[in-house]
Amino acid sequence: MIFDWKFAWQIAPTLGEALVVTVQATVLGMLIAMSLGLALAVARRSRSRLVSWPIALFIEFTRSTPLLVQIYFLFYVLPAAGVRFSPLATGIVALGVHYSAYCSEVYRAGIEGIPKGQWEAATALNLSRWHLWRDIVVPQAIPPVVPALGNYLVAMFKDTPLLSAITVLEVLQTAKIIGSETFRYVEPLTITGALFLVLSLGSATLIRRVEKWLKVRGA
């Protein structure tokens, strides 16, 4: 089959609208993952086993089960308990919670990389736990792990097609629908692949800029 540029321009606006859904799900999902992941990493270091053990179990369970299963669970099982979200909101929550478990491990690596003397100095200065984490631990733990967090951002972009399983019309599902209606798959799938490539490269570039900015700011 020959790539038809005229047909490609015709379907471009439709794919563009679906791309907005993909970007929205990824950005909001990543914000949830980064925020919740940091909270999980901090809670896992709690001195109370009643807090740290359930958090560790949640992280391992989330990392060990497929994202698609978690999406189905949130969309089909939670409504039976009276918790209902729209398909897109469910997908965003599923992406955020799933990747929060991975982000928490990234944060944990950054936290454990802080020299022991920093913790001892904070204790000697009688700093509260809040000031310890806000002023000493987090500013030093996050910059080194930015590249790893960026990898999960790119991975989340590539996992958004799974949301089509709960009727979210993201860009790949839209391309498949266009192909089934017109019997032309070359153009929509090629454009979709190019869009994912651009988004992934753009995200990687953004992460490198953030990493460089943090290094300059830290210096």
Beta strands, then each sheet from edge to edge (+ up, - down):
end
